[in-house]
Amino acid sequence: MQIKTAEFLMSNTELKKCPEPKFNEYAFIGRSNVGKSSLINMLTNNSSLAKISSNPGKTQHINHFLINKLWYLVDLPGYGYAKLPKTLRAKFRKMIEDYILKRTNLVVLFVLIDSRHPAQKIDIEFINWLGQNGVPFSLIFTKSDKLGVNVLAKSIDEYKTELLKHWETLPEIFVSSSVTGLGKEVILDYIDGLNKKINAGDADI
């Protein structure tokens, strides 16, 4: 699939203000500074679509984009804002949880993982929470260009081993780099395949 148009629709902090759920929706989330905005810009061929900042936590709203006038891409706030006041952290958590649990047209939540680091407790807890609530998700390991091929493979294998302590089977896993473009085609083809199945009325996705 090629992305020909990526249109910003709205930015808000409440589920009820999200666009009408008439299109399939794919959301992206991860710990702050995981490279989410860079990945979204890479996927959409638009270097300025999602705002990039050197300061973690730039995304503080639910941001909706209409892709090819056929499906929604959603840029969600990150989780794990350790430096934010407790009240603000609680606000972000409620906003994210309301969206993830109640957005009826959400097809897959892409959880971004920094490939340079070993499994982080906060990521594992979030992934397990998704499983407990029956939320369909996939994993994207970001910043793969920062590691050599062998080190990258070892890092991902170790992460899989950690996940298998909690899961019988693993979700779809992708490896990406916003610098080299790695993962772009396979991630977009994955979304395209799901869209085709859903639009054809195949409930088993």
N, C-alpha and C positions, 0 to 999 in steps of 0.2 A: 504493500500500500504506500502511496505517495501522499503527503499532506500538501495540498494545493492552497488551502485557505485556513487560517487560524485567527479567529476573531474573538477579542476580549468582550465578554458579555457583562459581567458584574463582579463586584467584590463585596462581601457582606459577612456578618458574624452570627447570623441566625438561619437555621434550617428552613424556616417558613418563607424566607426571602430568596431562596435559591430559585433558579429558573424552573419553569414548568417541566416536570420529569417526562418529557415526550421523546427524548433521545437516550440511547444507551450511554452510560457514564463510566469513565475510568479515572480514578483519583490516585494521586501520588503523595506519599507521606514518608517521613523519616526523621531521625534526630536532626537537630539544627546543625548546619554546616556539612551536610552529607552530600551536597552537590545536586539537590533537587531542581533548583531553578535552571542550572546549567543543563541538566538532562532534558528538561522540558523544552528548553530553547533548541537543543540539538535535535530532538525528535520532530519539532515543528518547523525547522529551517528558519528560525527567527531568533536572532541573538538578543533581542530586546523584549520578547514576549513576556517572560517571567523576570521580575526584577532580581538582579544578583547583587549581593552585598558581602563585603568582607566581615561584616558583623553578623554572627549567628542570630537567627530569630527574626529575619527581615519580614518573612511572610507571617502576617498576623490575622489574615482573613481567609475565608473560603473564596477562592478565585475561580470563576468559570470561564472556559473558552469553548467556542463552537468550532469544531474541526470538520472541514470539508462540508459544512452545513448538514452533517449526518450524525455526529456524536459529540458528547461533551468530554472535555479534558478538565480535570479539577486539580488545582494546586492548593494543597492543604497546609496549614501551619504545622511546623515540626513539633515533636514532643520532647520533653526533657529540658525545659527551660530552667535550669538550676539557678540562674542568676536573677530571675524575675521574682517580684514579690509573690507571696503565697496566694493572695487573692487573685492576682492576674493569672497565675498558673492554673488555678481552679476554673477560672473563666474559660481559658483555652481548652482545658480538658473537657469541660462540658460541651463546648462548641464542637469539638472534634468527635466526641462520642455520640452526640445527637446526630451528627451527619452520618457517621459510619453505620450506626444501628438503624437509622430511620429513613435514609435516602432510598426510596423504592426502586429507582432505576440504576443504582450502582451495580455494575457488573463485576468489576475486579478492583481491589485496592492494591496498588503497587507499593510495597514497603521497600524503601531504599536502605541499603546497608553499605557502609564504607569498607571496601575490600581490604584496606590497609590495617584494620584493627581486628583483634580476636573478638569472639562473640561477647557482646556487651549485655549485662543483666537487663538493662532497660529495654533493649530490643527483644530479647527472649521473652520478657514479661508481656510486652505489647503483642508479639506474635501469638503467644499462648492465649491472651485475652481475645484475640480475633477468632481463634479456634473454638474457644469456649462459647462464643456468641454466634458461631456459624457464619462468619463473614468470609466470603471468598477473597483470597489474596494471592499475590505472587511476590517473589523477592527479586530485587535488582541490586546486584553488587556494583557499586559505582567506583570511579577513580581507578579503574584497572590499569591505566597507563602509568600509574605511579609505582607499579610493581613489575618485576620480571615475570616471564611466563611461568616458571617453575614455582616461584614464591606465591604468585597469584593462585595457581592451582592448589597448592598446599593450604593456603589461607581459606579458600572456599571449601575444601574437603574437611578441614577442621571445623568450620562452621556447620557443615552438614552433620558431622558427627555429634556436635552439641545439640542440634535440633532433634536428632533422632533419639535423644534421651527423653524427649517429650512427645514426639510424634511417631506414628507407625509408618507413615509415608510423607514425603516432602512435597511442597507445592511446586509450581513451575518456578524455575530459577533462571535468571538472565544475568549476563555480565556486560557492563557498559563502560564507556568512556566518552565524556562530552568533548574531549580533546581530539581523539582519533575517529570518533563516530561509531566505535564498536557497539554493537547491540541495537543500533537504530533500526535496521531492517527487520531483525527477528522480533523485536518488541512490537513494531507496527504491524507486522504480518500476524502476530498473535492476536492483537486487537481486531484486525480485519477479519480473521477467522471466526472469532467469537461473535462479531457483529453479524456475519453472514449466517451463522447457526441460529442466532436469536431471531433475526429477521425472517428466517425460513421456518420459524416455529419449532425449532429443536430445543426442547427444555433441558435436555441432558448436556450441559456444557461443563 
